Structures are given as structure tokens and as C-alpha cells.
């Protein structure tokens, strides 16, 4: 890489540390509203008989709702210019690379979450690296996130990334 690094020392020092933690309870009514709003009408989220016939104790929470349940919903005034709250990313600052975009996410689901399960999210900064792409230099930040229930069972884990550009 040429020129000054896009990664400030303060950001680099966060690698290996917890960027964010949050806990929330999953509620049937909330996840059903969320699922309907995103057009996901899977009967596992809505129909107890269907869920039981597929080996579940009851209807289950859509796995992609876990982050929403743990973090809640930000107010519009709480959002940054890039549309994120920063709460889930440890408010990392990259003054030389202020433009941000999602880099991707991969999630593995281990156990279902049921009505009134308490979900704890722990997000750790896995890596922060500077790269050179077709359109120039950028920073790639990667996090590892675990979701556990009140019994400390691993419900899901995710690897997600963000790109910061000058």
C-alpha cells in the first residue's frame, strides 16, 4: 500500500475485543410482524401445528430476526449519515475512509429460538485490514457474532463485514 494507512491505531487496537453486546427477548407478535413486513410467511413462524409436525416444540423465531431482537430498533435521529447506528460495530471511526457499505454476512443457525427466549448477542472484531481493489484502497472490517439463549446455548453465529472507503 502506498500513502498513509486508512486504519487509525485506535481502530486497529479493537481487533480481538468485544465491539458490542446486547440482550433482548424474542416475542411471537414482534417476529410475526417482522416476518410479514419482509414477506416471509413461513408457517414455522406462524402455525404451531405445522411447527410441531416438523419437530419443534412450538412456532419458532425467524433466525434472521435475532439481531433485531437483541439490538432493538434505532430512531431516525440516532442514525449516522450512512444509515447505521454504529451500536453493533463498536462505533469504529475511519476518518480517512468515511464512506461505508455492508461487505456481506454468513450465518450458521444451531438451535431455534422460541417465544420469550432471551437472546444475547456478542460481537467481536475479528480483523481490520486495508486492501487495494479495482477502484482503489479500502478498509475491510470483519466481526464474529454469537447469539446465545438464557440457558447459554449457542443459537446462531455470524461472520459479517463492512467496507470503508475514502
PyMOL commands that place a pseudoatom at each C-alpha (Angstrom):
pseudoatom trace, name=CA, resn=UNK, resi=1, chain=A, elem=C, hetatm=0, pos=[0.000, 0.000, 0.000]
pseudoatom trace, name=CA, resn=UNK, resi=2, chain=A, elem=C, hetatm=0, pos=[1.167, 3.487, -0.715]
pseudoatom trace, name=CA, resn=UNK, resi=3, chain=A, elem=C, hetatm=0, pos=[0.450, 6.563, 1.341]
pseudoatom trace, name=CA, resn=UNK, resi=4, chain=A, elem=C, hetatm=0, pos=[-0.752, 6.825, 4.901]
pseudoatom trace, name=CA, resn=UNK, resi=5, chain=A, elem=C, hetatm=0, pos=[-2.776, 3.944, 6.316]
pseudoatom trace, name=CA, resn=UNK, resi=6, chain=A, elem=C, hetatm=0, pos=[-6.560, 4.233, 6.242]
pseudoatom trace, name=CA, resn=UNK, resi=7, chain=A, elem=C, hetatm=0, pos=[-6.688, 2.410, 9.589]
pseudoatom trace, name=CA, resn=UNK, resi=8, chain=A, elem=C, hetatm=0, pos=[-6.125, 4.569, 12.677]
pseudoatom trace, name=CA, resn=UNK, resi=9, chain=A, elem=C, hetatm=0, pos=[-4.267, 2.966, 15.599]
pseudoatom trace, name=CA, resn=UNK, resi=10, chain=A, elem=C, hetatm=0, pos=[-7.396, 3.268, 17.781]
pseudoatom trace, name=CA, resn=UNK, resi=11, chain=A, elem=C, hetatm=0, pos=[-9.386, 1.125, 15.352]
pseudoatom trace, name=CA, resn=UNK, resi=12, chain=A, elem=C, hetatm=0, pos=[-6.582, -1.400, 14.901]
pseudoatom trace, name=CA, resn=UNK, resi=13, chain=A, elem=C, hetatm=0, pos=[-6.405, -1.825, 18.689]
pseudoatom trace, name=CA, resn=UNK, resi=14, chain=A, elem=C, hetatm=0, pos=[-10.004, -3.124, 18.736]
pseudoatom trace, name=CA, resn=UNK, resi=15, chain=A, elem=C, hetatm=0, pos=[-9.138, -6.356, 16.898]
pseudoatom trace, name=CA, resn=UNK, resi=16, chain=A, elem=C, hetatm=0, pos=[-9.861, -9.270, 19.214]
pseudoatom trace, name=CA, resn=UNK, resi=17, chain=A, elem=C, hetatm=0, pos=[-12.054, -7.207, 21.524]
pseudoatom trace, name=CA, resn=UNK, resi=18, chain=A, elem=C, hetatm=0, pos=[-15.808, -7.157, 22.015]
pseudoatom trace, name=CA, resn=UNK, resi=19, chain=A, elem=C, hetatm=0, pos=[-17.323, -4.471, 19.777]
pseudoatom trace, name=CA, resn=UNK, resi=20, chain=A, elem=C, hetatm=0, pos=[-20.885, -4.757, 21.059]
pseudoatom trace, name=CA, resn=UNK, resi=21, chain=A, elem=C, hetatm=0, pos=[-23.153, -6.742, 23.341]
pseudoatom trace, name=CA, resn=UNK, resi=22, chain=A, elem=C, hetatm=0, pos=[-26.894, -6.595, 23.554]
pseudoatom trace, name=CA, resn=UNK, resi=23, chain=A, elem=C, hetatm=0, pos=[-29.677, -8.678, 25.033]
pseudoatom trace, name=CA, resn=UNK, resi=24, chain=A, elem=C, hetatm=0, pos=[-33.323, -8.819, 24.081]
pseudoatom trace, name=CA, resn=UNK, resi=25, chain=A, elem=C, hetatm=0, pos=[-36.285, -11.107, 24.379]
pseudoatom trace, name=CA, resn=UNK, resi=26, chain=A, elem=C, hetatm=0, pos=[-37.896, -12.630, 21.300]
pseudoatom trace, name=CA, resn=UNK, resi=27, chain=A, elem=C, hetatm=0, pos=[-41.668, -12.210, 21.197]
pseudoatom trace, name=CA, resn=UNK, resi=28, chain=A, elem=C, hetatm=0, pos=[-44.016, -14.076, 18.899]
pseudoatom trace, name=CA, resn=UNK, resi=29, chain=A, elem=C, hetatm=0, pos=[-46.020, -10.981, 17.948]
pseudoatom trace, name=CA, resn=UNK, resi=30, chain=A, elem=C, hetatm=0, pos=[-42.919, -8.934, 17.102]
pseudoatom trace, name=CA, resn=UNK, resi=31, chain=A, elem=C, hetatm=0, pos=[-41.282, -11.621, 14.948]
pseudoatom trace, name=CA, resn=UNK, resi=32, chain=A, elem=C, hetatm=0, pos=[-44.561, -12.319, 13.159]
pseudoatom trace, name=CA, resn=UNK, resi=33, chain=A, elem=C, hetatm=0, pos=[-44.966, -8.625, 12.326]
pseudoatom trace, name=CA, resn=UNK, resi=34, chain=A, elem=C, hetatm=0, pos=[-41.358, -8.505, 11.154]
pseudoatom trace, name=CA, resn=UNK, resi=35, chain=A, elem=C, hetatm=0, pos=[-41.761, -11.661, 9.043]
pseudoatom trace, name=CA, resn=UNK, resi=36, chain=A, elem=C, hetatm=0, pos=[-44.957, -10.349, 7.455]
pseudoatom trace, name=CA, resn=UNK, resi=37, chain=A, elem=C, hetatm=0, pos=[-43.301, -6.987, 6.736]
pseudoatom trace, name=CA, resn=UNK, resi=38, chain=A, elem=C, hetatm=0, pos=[-40.414, -8.658, 4.896]
pseudoatom trace, name=CA, resn=UNK, resi=39, chain=A, elem=C, hetatm=0, pos=[-42.758, -11.056, 3.073]
pseudoatom trace, name=CA, resn=UNK, resi=40, chain=A, elem=C, hetatm=0, pos=[-41.601, -14.206, 4.890]
pseudoatom trace, name=CA, resn=UNK, resi=41, chain=A, elem=C, hetatm=0, pos=[-44.764, -16.234, 5.502]
pseudoatom trace, name=CA, resn=UNK, resi=42, chain=A, elem=C, hetatm=0, pos=[-43.018, -19.469, 6.515]
pseudoatom trace, name=CA, resn=UNK, resi=43, chain=A, elem=C, hetatm=0, pos=[-45.546, -21.474, 8.560]
pseudoatom trace, name=CA, resn=UNK, resi=44, chain=A, elem=C, hetatm=0, pos=[-42.792, -22.302, 11.094]
pseudoatom trace, name=CA, resn=UNK, resi=45, chain=A, elem=C, hetatm=0, pos=[-43.134, -18.711, 12.325]
pseudoatom trace, name=CA, resn=UNK, resi=46, chain=A, elem=C, hetatm=0, pos=[-46.957, -18.683, 12.398]
pseudoatom trace, name=CA, resn=UNK, resi=47, chain=A, elem=C, hetatm=0, pos=[-48.553, -22.153, 12.660]
pseudoatom trace, name=CA, resn=UNK, resi=48, chain=A, elem=C, hetatm=0, pos=[-47.956, -24.172, 15.885]
pseudoatom trace, name=CA, resn=UNK, resi=49, chain=A, elem=C, hetatm=0, pos=[-49.315, -27.425, 14.407]
pseudoatom trace, name=CA, resn=UNK, resi=50, chain=A, elem=C, hetatm=0, pos=[-47.067, -27.105, 11.372]
pseudoatom trace, name=CA, resn=UNK, resi=51, chain=A, elem=C, hetatm=0, pos=[-44.019, -26.341, 13.562]
pseudoatom trace, name=CA, resn=UNK, resi=52, chain=A, elem=C, hetatm=0, pos=[-44.730, -29.307, 15.848]
pseudoatom trace, name=CA, resn=UNK, resi=53, chain=A, elem=C, hetatm=0, pos=[-45.175, -31.609, 12.844]
pseudoatom trace, name=CA, resn=UNK, resi=54, chain=A, elem=C, hetatm=0, pos=[-41.631, -30.589, 11.835]
pseudoatom trace, name=CA, resn=UNK, resi=55, chain=A, elem=C, hetatm=0, pos=[-40.080, -31.455, 15.199]
pseudoatom trace, name=CA, resn=UNK, resi=56, chain=A, elem=C, hetatm=0, pos=[-40.269, -28.127, 17.023]
pseudoatom trace, name=CA, resn=UNK, resi=57, chain=A, elem=C, hetatm=0, pos=[-41.877, -27.566, 20.434]
pseudoatom trace, name=CA, resn=UNK, resi=58, chain=A, elem=C, hetatm=0, pos=[-43.877, -24.595, 19.095]
pseudoatom trace, name=CA, resn=UNK, resi=59, chain=A, elem=C, hetatm=0, pos=[-43.592, -21.902, 16.438]
pseudoatom trace, name=CA, resn=UNK, resi=60, chain=A, elem=C, hetatm=0, pos=[-40.045, -20.590, 16.171]
pseudoatom trace, name=CA, resn=UNK, resi=61, chain=A, elem=C, hetatm=0, pos=[-38.489, -17.198, 15.754]
pseudoatom trace, name=CA, resn=UNK, resi=62, chain=A, elem=C, hetatm=0, pos=[-37.172, -16.484, 12.240]
pseudoatom trace, name=CA, resn=UNK, resi=63, chain=A, elem=C, hetatm=0, pos=[-33.404, -16.828, 12.660]
pseudoatom trace, name=CA, resn=UNK, resi=64, chain=A, elem=C, hetatm=0, pos=[-32.644, -13.547, 10.898]
pseudoatom trace, name=CA, resn=UNK, resi=65, chain=A, elem=C, hetatm=0, pos=[-34.781, -11.735, 13.493]
pseudoatom trace, name=CA, resn=UNK, resi=66, chain=A, elem=C, hetatm=0, pos=[-32.258, -12.486, 16.269]
pseudoatom trace, name=CA, resn=UNK, resi=67, chain=A, elem=C, hetatm=0, pos=[-30.178, -9.352, 15.681]
pseudoatom trace, name=CA, resn=UNK, resi=68, chain=A, elem=C, hetatm=0, pos=[-33.292, -7.178, 15.649]
pseudoatom trace, name=CA, resn=UNK, resi=69, chain=A, elem=C, hetatm=0, pos=[-34.480, -8.758, 18.904]
pseudoatom trace, name=CA, resn=UNK, resi=70, chain=A, elem=C, hetatm=0, pos=[-31.138, -8.169, 20.616]
pseudoatom trace, name=CA, resn=UNK, resi=71, chain=A, elem=C, hetatm=0, pos=[-30.419, -4.659, 19.307]
pseudoatom trace, name=CA, resn=UNK, resi=72, chain=A, elem=C, hetatm=0, pos=[-33.922, -3.253, 19.029]
pseudoatom trace, name=CA, resn=UNK, resi=73, chain=A, elem=C, hetatm=0, pos=[-34.767, -0.515, 16.542]
pseudoatom trace, name=CA, resn=UNK, resi=74, chain=A, elem=C, hetatm=0, pos=[-32.862, 2.761, 16.278]
pseudoatom trace, name=CA, resn=UNK, resi=75, chain=A, elem=C, hetatm=0, pos=[-34.673, 6.040, 15.985]
pseudoatom trace, name=CA, resn=UNK, resi=76, chain=A, elem=C, hetatm=0, pos=[-34.095, 8.055, 12.825]
pseudoatom trace, name=CA, resn=UNK, resi=77, chain=A, elem=C, hetatm=0, pos=[-32.344, 10.743, 14.851]
pseudoatom trace, name=CA, resn=UNK, resi=78, chain=A, elem=C, hetatm=0, pos=[-29.982, 8.062, 16.211]
pseudoatom trace, name=CA, resn=UNK, resi=79, chain=A, elem=C, hetatm=0, pos=[-28.708, 7.100, 12.771]
pseudoatom trace, name=CA, resn=UNK, resi=80, chain=A, elem=C, hetatm=0, pos=[-25.479, 8.330, 11.213]
pseudoatom trace, name=CA, resn=UNK, resi=81, chain=A, elem=C, hetatm=0, pos=[-25.271, 9.718, 7.682]
pseudoatom trace, name=CA, resn=UNK, resi=82, chain=A, elem=C, hetatm=0, pos=[-24.535, 6.230, 6.347]
pseudoatom trace, name=CA, resn=UNK, resi=83, chain=A, elem=C, hetatm=0, pos=[-27.840, 4.940, 7.791]
pseudoatom trace, name=CA, resn=UNK, resi=84, chain=A, elem=C, hetatm=0, pos=[-26.330, 2.873, 10.594]
pseudoatom trace, name=CA, resn=UNK, resi=85, chain=A, elem=C, hetatm=0, pos=[-26.404, 3.472, 14.321]
pseudoatom trace, name=CA, resn=UNK, resi=86, chain=A, elem=C, hetatm=0, pos=[-22.866, 2.281, 14.956]
pseudoatom trace, name=CA, resn=UNK, resi=87, chain=A, elem=C, hetatm=0, pos=[-24.076, 0.424, 18.059]
pseudoatom trace, name=CA, resn=UNK, resi=88, chain=A, elem=C, hetatm=0, pos=[-23.427, -3.017, 16.583]
pseudoatom trace, name=CA, resn=UNK, resi=89, chain=A, elem=C, hetatm=0, pos=[-19.993, -2.114, 15.244]
pseudoatom trace, name=CA, resn=UNK, resi=90, chain=A, elem=C, hetatm=0, pos=[-18.369, -0.519, 18.246]
pseudoatom trace, name=CA, resn=UNK, resi=91, chain=A, elem=C, hetatm=0, pos=[-18.580, 2.926, 16.643]
pseudoatom trace, name=CA, resn=UNK, resi=92, chain=A, elem=C, hetatm=0, pos=[-15.343, 2.377, 14.728]
pseudoatom trace, name=CA, resn=UNK, resi=93, chain=A, elem=C, hetatm=0, pos=[-14.024, 5.571, 13.177]
pseudoatom trace, name=CA, resn=UNK, resi=94, chain=A, elem=C, hetatm=0, pos=[-12.090, 5.726, 9.929]
pseudoatom trace, name=CA, resn=UNK, resi=95, chain=A, elem=C, hetatm=0, pos=[-11.581, 9.468, 9.262]
pseudoatom trace, name=CA, resn=UNK, resi=96, chain=A, elem=C, hetatm=0, pos=[-9.611, 8.763, 6.064]
pseudoatom trace, name=CA, resn=UNK, resi=97, chain=A, elem=C, hetatm=0, pos=[-12.285, 6.305, 4.862]
pseudoatom trace, name=CA, resn=UNK, resi=98, chain=A, elem=C, hetatm=0, pos=[-15.696, 7.686, 5.932]
pseudoatom trace, name=CA, resn=UNK, resi=99, chain=A, elem=C, hetatm=0, pos=[-17.872, 6.048, 3.244]
pseudoatom trace, name=CA, resn=UNK, resi=100, chain=A, elem=C, hetatm=0, pos=[-19.291, 2.752, 4.459]
pseudoatom trace, name=CA, resn=UNK, resi=101, chain=A, elem=C, hetatm=0, pos=[-21.163, -0.151, 2.981]
pseudoatom trace, name=CA, resn=UNK, resi=102, chain=A, elem=C, hetatm=0, pos=[-22.005, -3.683, 4.005]
pseudoatom trace, name=CA, resn=UNK, resi=103, chain=A, elem=C, hetatm=0, pos=[-19.463, -6.241, 2.898]
pseudoatom trace, name=CA, resn=UNK, resi=104, chain=A, elem=C, hetatm=0, pos=[-21.537, -9.373, 3.487]
pseudoatom trace, name=CA, resn=UNK, resi=105, chain=A, elem=C, hetatm=0, pos=[-22.761, -11.752, 6.143]
pseudoatom trace, name=CA, resn=UNK, resi=106, chain=A, elem=C, hetatm=0, pos=[-22.732, -15.501, 6.657]
pseudoatom trace, name=CA, resn=UNK, resi=107, chain=A, elem=C, hetatm=0, pos=[-24.804, -17.024, 9.454]
pseudoatom trace, name=CA, resn=UNK, resi=108, chain=A, elem=C, hetatm=0, pos=[-24.947, -20.528, 10.894]
pseudoatom trace, name=CA, resn=UNK, resi=109, chain=A, elem=C, hetatm=0, pos=[-28.057, -21.437, 12.867]
pseudoatom trace, name=CA, resn=UNK, resi=110, chain=A, elem=C, hetatm=0, pos=[-27.673, -24.060, 15.593]
pseudoatom trace, name=CA, resn=UNK, resi=111, chain=A, elem=C, hetatm=0, pos=[-30.901, -24.030, 17.630]
pseudoatom trace, name=CA, resn=UNK, resi=112, chain=A, elem=C, hetatm=0, pos=[-34.346, -22.443, 17.313]
pseudoatom trace, name=CA, resn=UNK, resi=113, chain=A, elem=C, hetatm=0, pos=[-35.408, -19.517, 19.462]
pseudoatom trace, name=CA, resn=UNK, resi=114, chain=A, elem=C, hetatm=0, pos=[-38.892, -19.669, 20.974]
pseudoatom trace, name=CA, resn=UNK, resi=115, chain=A, elem=C, hetatm=0, pos=[-41.320, -17.089, 22.350]
pseudoatom trace, name=CA, resn=UNK, resi=116, chain=A, elem=C, hetatm=0, pos=[-39.815, -15.293, 25.374]
pseudoatom trace, name=CA, resn=UNK, resi=117, chain=A, elem=C, hetatm=0, pos=[-36.304, -16.685, 24.908]
pseudoatom trace, name=CA, resn=UNK, resi=118, chain=A, elem=C, hetatm=0, pos=[-33.744, -14.118, 25.969]
pseudoatom trace, name=CA, resn=UNK, resi=119, chain=A, elem=C, hetatm=0, pos=[-31.106, -13.715, 23.262]
pseudoatom trace, name=CA, resn=UNK, resi=120, chain=A, elem=C, hetatm=0, pos=[-27.679, -12.259, 23.989]
pseudoatom trace, name=CA, resn=UNK, resi=121, chain=A, elem=C, hetatm=0, pos=[-25.576, -11.051, 21.091]
pseudoatom trace, name=CA, resn=UNK, resi=122, chain=A, elem=C, hetatm=0, pos=[-21.800, -10.683, 21.494]
pseudoatom trace, name=CA, resn=UNK, resi=123, chain=A, elem=C, hetatm=0, pos=[-19.935, -9.171, 18.526]
pseudoatom trace, name=CA, resn=UNK, resi=124, chain=A, elem=C, hetatm=0, pos=[-16.127, -9.356, 18.452]
pseudoatom trace, name=CA, resn=UNK, resi=125, chain=A, elem=C, hetatm=0, pos=[-13.912, -7.517, 15.983]
pseudoatom trace, name=CA, resn=UNK, resi=126, chain=A, elem=C, hetatm=0, pos=[-12.141, -10.337, 14.141]
pseudoatom trace, name=CA, resn=UNK, resi=127, chain=A, elem=C, hetatm=0, pos=[-9.980, -8.319, 11.742]
pseudoatom trace, name=CA, resn=UNK, resi=128, chain=A, elem=C, hetatm=0, pos=[-9.379, -4.909, 10.210]
pseudoatom trace, name=CA, resn=UNK, resi=129, chain=A, elem=C, hetatm=0, pos=[-7.288, -4.889, 7.059]
pseudoatom trace, name=CA, resn=UNK, resi=130, chain=A, elem=C, hetatm=0, pos=[-6.512, -2.406, 4.338]
pseudoatom trace, name=CA, resn=UNK, resi=131, chain=A, elem=C, hetatm=0, pos=[-6.865, -3.679, 0.795]
pseudoatom trace, name=CA, resn=UNK, resi=132, chain=A, elem=C, hetatm=0, pos=[-6.471, -2.359, -2.709]
pseudoatom trace, name=CA, resn=UNK, resi=133, chain=A, elem=C, hetatm=0, pos=[-9.355, -3.036, -5.088]
pseudoatom trace, name=CA, resn=UNK, resi=134, chain=A, elem=C, hetatm=0, pos=[-10.239, -2.120, -8.662]
pseudoatom trace, name=CA, resn=UNK, resi=135, chain=A, elem=C, hetatm=0, pos=[-11.464, 1.303, -7.583]
pseudoatom trace, name=CA, resn=UNK, resi=136, chain=A, elem=C, hetatm=0, pos=[-8.747, 1.994, -5.019]
pseudoatom trace, name=CA, resn=UNK, resi=137, chain=A, elem=C, hetatm=0, pos=[-7.893, 1.478, -1.376]
pseudoatom trace, name=CA, resn=UNK, resi=138, chain=A, elem=C, hetatm=0, pos=[-10.444, 0.422, 1.228]
pseudoatom trace, name=CA, resn=UNK, resi=139, chain=A, elem=C, hetatm=0, pos=[-10.709, -0.996, 4.737]
pseudoatom trace, name=CA, resn=UNK, resi=140, chain=A, elem=C, hetatm=0, pos=[-12.351, -4.363, 5.323]
pseudoatom trace, name=CA, resn=UNK, resi=141, chain=A, elem=C, hetatm=0, pos=[-13.640, -4.913, 8.862]
pseudoatom trace, name=CA, resn=UNK, resi=142, chain=A, elem=C, hetatm=0, pos=[-14.820, -8.386, 9.876]
pseudoatom trace, name=CA, resn=UNK, resi=143, chain=A, elem=C, hetatm=0, pos=[-16.800, -9.289, 13.007]
pseudoatom trace, name=CA, resn=UNK, resi=144, chain=A, elem=C, hetatm=0, pos=[-17.748, -12.616, 14.561]
pseudoatom trace, name=CA, resn=UNK, resi=145, chain=A, elem=C, hetatm=0, pos=[-21.080, -12.603, 16.392]
pseudoatom trace, name=CA, resn=UNK, resi=146, chain=A, elem=C, hetatm=0, pos=[-22.604, -15.202, 18.683]
pseudoatom trace, name=CA, resn=UNK, resi=147, chain=A, elem=C, hetatm=0, pos=[-26.243, -15.408, 19.763]
pseudoatom trace, name=CA, resn=UNK, resi=148, chain=A, elem=C, hetatm=0, pos=[-26.962, -17.408, 22.913]
pseudoatom trace, name=CA, resn=UNK, resi=149, chain=A, elem=C, hetatm=0, pos=[-30.183, -18.013, 24.815]
pseudoatom trace, name=CA, resn=UNK, resi=150, chain=A, elem=C, hetatm=0, pos=[-30.870, -17.702, 28.537]
pseudoatom trace, name=CA, resn=UNK, resi=151, chain=A, elem=C, hetatm=0, pos=[-29.539, -21.252, 29.053]
pseudoatom trace, name=CA, resn=UNK, resi=152, chain=A, elem=C, hetatm=0, pos=[-26.250, -20.179, 27.375]
pseudoatom trace, name=CA, resn=UNK, resi=153, chain=A, elem=C, hetatm=0, pos=[-26.981, -22.466, 24.409]
pseudoatom trace, name=CA, resn=UNK, resi=154, chain=A, elem=C, hetatm=0, pos=[-25.448, -21.268, 21.136]
pseudoatom trace, name=CA, resn=UNK, resi=155, chain=A, elem=C, hetatm=0, pos=[-28.430, -20.387, 18.939]
pseudoatom trace, name=CA, resn=UNK, resi=156, chain=A, elem=C, hetatm=0, pos=[-26.529, -18.870, 15.998]
pseudoatom trace, name=CA, resn=UNK, resi=157, chain=A, elem=C, hetatm=0, pos=[-23.240, -17.354, 14.956]
pseudoatom trace, name=CA, resn=UNK, resi=158, chain=A, elem=C, hetatm=0, pos=[-22.426, -14.965, 12.171]
pseudoatom trace, name=CA, resn=UNK, resi=159, chain=A, elem=C, hetatm=0, pos=[-19.453, -13.527, 10.352]
pseudoatom trace, name=CA, resn=UNK, resi=160, chain=A, elem=C, hetatm=0, pos=[-20.141, -10.099, 8.886]
pseudoatom trace, name=CA, resn=UNK, resi=161, chain=A, elem=C, hetatm=0, pos=[-18.055, -7.450, 7.219]
pseudoatom trace, name=CA, resn=UNK, resi=162, chain=A, elem=C, hetatm=0, pos=[-18.077, -3.771, 6.383]
pseudoatom trace, name=CA, resn=UNK, resi=163, chain=A, elem=C, hetatm=0, pos=[-16.164, -1.821, 3.764]
pseudoatom trace, name=CA, resn=UNK, resi=164, chain=A, elem=C, hetatm=0, pos=[-14.942, 1.702, 4.497]
pseudoatom trace, name=CA, resn=UNK, resi=165, chain=A, elem=C, hetatm=0, pos=[-13.713, 3.816, 1.566]
pseudoatom trace, name=CA, resn=UNK, resi=166, chain=A, elem=C, hetatm=0, pos=[-12.099, 7.244, 1.248]
for i in range(1, 166): cmd.bond("trace and resi %d" % i, "trace and resi %d" % (i + 1))
show_as sticks, trace
zoom trace
